[in-house]
Amino acid sequence: MNELIKVTEQNGKQAVSARELHQFLENSDNVNTWFKRQAERAMLVENEDFIAILQESTGGRPSIDYAITLSAAKEIAMLNGGEKGKQARQYFIECEKQLNKPKTQIELILQSAQLLAEMERKQLALENRIDAIEKRPEMNGEIQHFSIMGHCRNIGKQISLEEAKTYGQKCSRMCTQMGFQTGKIPDPRFGTVKTYPLTVLQEIIGG
């Protein structure tokens, strides 16, 4: 498809320059006067159908251009009429088709791979954050406190969440019986988790 009018991206939307569209349509009116009239006729909404862009100029006053969405530009082209208006409208329709065209199998695979890589990156960051929190001892007086999962990681013991829950219940009972205080640390998965004195953890879990 030949590029009649340059299509760019503004605020996540495909857009064209009002000045370039004005030039293509060969309208003799002042570009700002012309666009304001077109915006009124098409009932365009600023910051939704178009945005104003201040352009620097050399030696003179800065000028204003407008980035118009494809759908708004298509509406203006239709209102303009004539052969040029028809060409512009058909061009914008084709641009929208290209934008909404179903992705090829390779593009879908690449997109899936990118999403998977991003998910893995976020998961790794979360795991590293959790690992740092769980391995960090919390001091309650002179006694070191750890979470169940943190203590198990420190001693190289693999346990499930269900096992951690069972160990937690046992540690809580022992702390109550012996008059030890439990603590709490933030956890990205559960909000907060309990911590227990190292001696209690060693007695219940080992290590």
N, C-alpha and C positions, 0 to 999 in steps of 0.2 A: 504494500500500500504506500503510495507516494505521500510525503508529508507536505500537505498544503499549508498548515499552520502548526507551529511547534507546540507539542503537548508536554507540560512539565507536571511536577507534583508539588502541591501546596497544602500543608496541614493534612497530609495523608490522602488527599483527593487529587485526581487528574484534573488539570486546569489549563486554560489557554489565556494568552494576554489579550486584553481588550484592545490595545493599540494594534496588535498584529491582526486581530479579527477586523477591526475598523479599516485597516489598510487593505486587507484582502477583499473586503466588500466594496472597496473603492467609493466609500462615502465621503462627500465633500465637506460635511460639517466638522466643526471642532470636535476632537475625540472625546473630551470630557463632557461637552454638551450632548453629543451623540449617545454616549454610554448612559448618562443619567436618564435620558429620554427612553432608551431601550430598557433600562432597569425598571422604570415606572410602568412601561407597557407590558413587560413580562412579569411584573409583580415579584421581582427578585428580592431576596432578603439578604442584607449584608451579614457577613460572617457565616452564612450558610450557603448561599449561591455564589457569592463573590467576596473578595477581600481587597481593600485598597493597599497599594504598595507604593511607597515613596522611592523615587529613583533619583540618584545623584546625577547632576549634569555638570559639564565643564564650563565654568564661566558664568552660566545663567542660573536662574532659580531652579530648585529641584522640581521635577515633574511627578505627576501621579499616574500610575497605571493600575489596572484592576485584573486580578487573577480570577477568571470565571470558570466555574465547573463545566464539565462537558454537557451536562443536561441543560444548564442555563445558556451556554453558548449555542446549543442546538435550537433553543427557543428563540434566541435573538436572530439567528440565521433565518428561521422560518418567518419571523415577523418582517425581516428585511425584504424578503421576496426577491424576484429576479433570478437570473441564471447564477450569479455569484452566491446568492443566498441559498439556492438549491444545492449548489456544489458543497458549500460549507456544511449545510445540514446533513447531507449524505456522508460527508467525511467524518463528522462527529458521531453519527450512527455507527459507522464502521469502526471508529476508535473504541466506542463502548462495547462493540461485539468482540474486538480483540482483547479488551480488558476482562470481559466475562467469559472468554473462551475456555472450555474445559482444558485442564492441564494434561500434558502428555504423560505417558507412563514414567518416563525418566524424570520429569519435573516433579511428579507425585512422590517418587522414590527419594529424590533429593530433599524435598520438603519434609518427608517423614523422617529422614536421617537427621536433618537439622533439628527437628522437634525432639527427637530421641536424644540427640547429643545435649540439647539444652536441658532436658529433664534429668539426664544423668549428671550434668554439671551441678544443677540445683540439689539433687539428691546427695551428691558427694559433699557439697558445702554444708548441707544439713547434718549429715553424719559426722563430719569433722567438728561441727559446732557442738553436737551432742556429746561426742567423745571427749572434747575439751572440758565440757561442763561436768561430765560424770567422773572424770579422772581427777578433777580438782578437789582436794580435801577441803571440807568446811570445818572451821574450828569452833567448837562449843566449849569455852573455857580452855583447857589444855588437851582436850580429847579430839582426835580427828574423826570426822564424820564423812561417810560416803553413801551414795545411793546403792541399791542392790545391784543394778546393772554396772555401775562404776566399779564397785568392788570386784565383781566377777571379771570384768575386763582387765583389771589390774592383776588378777591372779591367773588369767588365761582360761577362765572357765566359761564355756558356752551354755547359755540357758535361754529358754523361751520366755515370752511375756507371762505365760501362765505360771511357769516356775518362779519367775520373779515375784509375782503376786503372792504365791505361797510362802516364799522366803520372807517377804515383807510382813506378812501376818505373823510369822514366827518371831521375827526380830522385834515387832511392835509389842508382842506379849512379853518377851524377855525384858525389854526396856521398862515396861510397866512394873514387872516383878522386881527388877533390880533398882528402880528409881532413876533410870537414865533418861535424859531428854533426847527426843528425836528432833531433827531439823527439816528444812525444806530448801530445795534449790529449783530455779526455773528450768523448765524442760520444753523445747519447741513442740514436742508431740503432745504432751499432756497438760501443759500449763505449769504445774509444779509436781515434783516427786519428793517423797520423804528421804531423809538421810538418817543413818544410824551410826552409833559409835563403832570404831574399827574392831574393838574387842568383841562386841556382840556379833558383828558380821563374821568374824573369824570363828566364833563358837558355833554359829548356825550353818554357815556355808563352807567354812574352811579357809585355808590360806594363811 
